[in-house]
Amino acid sequence: MQTRVDLVNYLLYQAGWLALVLLAAADRAGEATAVGLGLVVVHLALAVERRAEARLLLAAVLIGLSVESLQVAIGGLHFHSGTLVEGVAPPWIVVLWAQFAATLRYCLRWLGRDWRVAMSFGALGGPLAYWLGERLGAVQVDGLTAWALLALLWGVAIPVLSRVSARVGATPGRYRGFR
């Protein structure tokens, strides 16, 4: 059962990531945000422990808004669409953090077993995601310092989010309707 739940969770995240990045790259950031929020709502509707999930997603939104806005404010990241306030990350990328956090008690729960693994995953996976986002036209990463900062911030953020995930729910996440 958990394998099917993890697969559904993984597919929801991957579909969301691709949809948000492609929509933002097409200058349809409002639609990207709406699609992302819709997928978060689907996740919460399926989740058995909605309250725990909601706390985790809220933590991810706050961390993501801080991490992304810091990088925007110092000029390392330039999002091609959706910026509502100068120096603040656009809503679609913050929603993407909530979508990512929705995997932490499901298909990526193994990140919570060892902070070093979580840190390595963040330090490598964060920049990889931005590299792909840059290739698809949603974001521009300016210079080696910005890439290093991405690795550092994601290398810290993923273990922190994994710890929050473990605190809100010690058991693997479950979806309704899966036995």
C-alpha positions as CSV (number, residue, x, y, z in Angstrom):
1,M,0.0,0.0,0.0
2,Q,2.7,2.5,1.0
3,T,4.4,2.0,-2.3
4,R,1.3,3.1,-4.2
5,V,0.8,6.1,-2.0
6,D,4.4,7.1,-2.5
7,L,4.0,6.7,-6.2
8,V,0.9,8.9,-6.3
9,N,2.7,11.5,-4.1
10,Y,5.7,11.4,-6.4
11,L,3.6,11.8,-9.5
12,L,1.6,14.7,-8.0
13,Y,4.9,16.5,-7.2
14,Q,6.5,15.9,-10.5
15,A,3.4,17.0,-12.5
16,G,3.2,20.1,-10.3
17,W,6.9,21.0,-10.6
18,L,6.7,20.7,-14.4
19,A,3.4,22.5,-14.7
20,L,4.5,25.4,-12.5
21,V,7.8,25.9,-14.2
22,L,6.4,25.7,-17.7
23,L,3.5,28.0,-16.9
24,A,5.8,30.5,-15.2
25,A,8.2,30.4,-18.2
26,A,5.2,31.1,-20.5
27,D,4.5,34.3,-18.4
28,R,1.4,32.6,-16.9
29,A,2.5,32.8,-13.3
30,G,-1.0,33.4,-12.0
31,E,-2.1,30.1,-13.6
32,A,1.0,28.4,-12.2
33,T,0.2,29.5,-8.7
34,A,-3.4,28.3,-9.1
35,V,-2.4,24.9,-10.4
36,G,0.1,24.6,-7.6
37,L,-2.4,25.5,-5.0
38,G,-4.9,23.1,-6.6
39,L,-2.4,20.2,-6.3
40,V,-1.7,21.2,-2.6
41,V,-5.4,21.0,-2.0
42,V,-5.6,17.6,-3.7
43,H,-2.7,16.4,-1.4
44,L,-4.4,17.7,1.7
45,A,-7.7,16.1,0.6
46,L,-6.0,12.8,0.2
47,A,-3.9,13.0,3.4
48,V,-5.1,11.1,6.4
49,E,-3.3,13.4,8.8
50,R,-4.4,16.8,7.3
51,R,-3.5,18.9,10.4
52,A,0.1,17.5,10.5
53,E,0.5,18.0,6.7
54,A,-0.9,21.6,6.9
55,R,1.7,22.5,9.6
56,L,4.5,21.1,7.5
57,L,3.3,22.9,4.4
58,L,3.0,26.2,6.2
59,A,6.6,25.8,7.6
60,A,7.8,25.1,4.0
61,V,6.0,28.2,2.7
62,L,7.6,30.4,5.3
63,I,11.1,28.9,4.8
64,G,10.7,29.0,1.0
65,L,9.5,32.6,1.0
66,S,12.5,33.5,3.1
67,V,15.1,31.5,1.1
68,E,13.8,32.7,-2.3
69,S,13.2,36.3,-1.3
70,L,16.8,36.5,0.1
71,Q,18.2,35.3,-3.2
72,V,16.0,37.7,-5.2
73,A,16.9,40.7,-2.9
74,I,20.6,40.1,-3.3
75,G,20.2,39.7,-7.1
76,G,21.2,36.1,-7.4
77,L,17.8,34.9,-8.8
78,H,15.6,36.6,-11.4
79,F,12.2,35.1,-11.9
80,H,10.8,35.8,-15.4
81,S,7.2,36.2,-14.3
82,G,4.9,36.5,-11.3
83,T,6.8,38.9,-9.1
84,L,4.3,41.0,-7.2
85,V,6.6,42.9,-4.9
86,E,10.1,43.9,-5.9
87,G,12.7,41.9,-3.9
88,V,10.2,39.2,-2.9
89,A,9.9,35.8,-4.5
90,P,6.8,35.3,-6.7
91,P,4.0,33.2,-5.3
92,W,4.4,30.3,-7.8
93,I,7.9,29.5,-6.5
94,V,6.7,29.6,-2.9
95,V,3.8,27.3,-3.7
96,L,6.4,25.0,-5.2
97,W,8.0,24.8,-1.8
98,A,4.7,23.6,-0.3
99,Q,4.5,21.0,-3.0
100,F,8.0,19.8,-2.3
101,A,7.2,19.6,1.5
102,A,4.2,17.4,0.6
103,T,6.7,14.7,-0.4
104,L,8.6,14.7,2.9
105,R,6.3,12.3,4.8
106,Y,5.7,10.2,1.7
107,C,8.1,9.4,-1.2
108,L,11.0,11.4,0.3
109,R,10.6,10.4,4.0
110,W,14.0,8.6,3.8
111,L,15.6,12.1,3.9
112,G,14.6,12.3,7.6
113,R,16.8,9.4,8.5
114,D,20.1,11.2,8.3
115,W,20.7,14.9,8.2
116,R,23.9,14.5,6.1
117,V,21.9,12.7,3.4
118,A,19.2,15.4,3.5
119,M,21.9,18.1,3.3
120,S,23.6,16.5,0.4
121,F,20.3,16.0,-1.4
122,G,19.4,19.7,-0.9
123,A,22.9,20.9,-1.9
124,L,22.8,18.9,-5.1
125,G,19.0,18.7,-5.9
126,G,18.2,22.4,-5.2
127,P,20.7,23.7,-7.8
128,L,19.7,21.0,-10.2
129,A,16.1,22.0,-10.1
130,Y,17.1,25.6,-10.7
131,W,19.3,24.6,-13.6
132,L,16.3,22.8,-15.1
133,G,14.1,25.8,-14.4
134,E,16.6,28.1,-16.0
135,R,16.8,25.8,-19.1
136,L,13.0,25.9,-19.3
137,G,13.0,29.7,-19.1
138,A,11.4,30.3,-15.7
139,V,14.3,31.7,-13.7
140,Q,17.8,33.1,-14.2
141,V,20.6,32.3,-11.8
142,D,23.3,35.0,-11.9
143,G,26.8,33.8,-11.5
144,L,28.8,31.3,-9.5
145,T,28.1,33.0,-6.2
146,A,24.3,32.6,-6.8
147,W,24.8,28.9,-7.6
148,A,26.9,28.4,-4.4
149,L,24.3,30.2,-2.3
150,L,21.6,28.0,-3.8
151,A,23.5,24.9,-2.8
152,L,24.1,26.3,0.7
153,L,20.6,27.4,1.3
154,W,19.0,24.2,0.0
155,G,21.6,22.2,1.9
156,V,20.3,23.8,5.1
157,A,16.6,24.0,4.2
158,I,16.1,20.3,3.4
159,P,17.4,18.9,6.7
160,V,15.4,21.6,8.5
161,L,12.2,20.7,6.6
162,S,12.9,17.0,7.2
163,R,13.2,17.7,10.9
164,V,9.9,19.6,10.9
165,S,8.3,16.7,9.0
166,A,9.5,14.2,11.6
167,R,8.1,16.4,14.4
168,V,4.6,16.9,12.8
169,G,4.2,13.1,12.1
170,A,6.4,10.2,13.1
171,T,4.7,7.7,10.8
172,P,4.8,7.7,7.0
173,G,2.1,9.8,5.4
174,R,-1.0,8.0,4.2
175,Y,-3.7,8.8,1.7
176,R,-7.4,8.1,2.0
177,G,-8.7,5.3,-0.1
178,F,-5.4,3.4,-0.2
179,R,-5.5,0.1,1.8
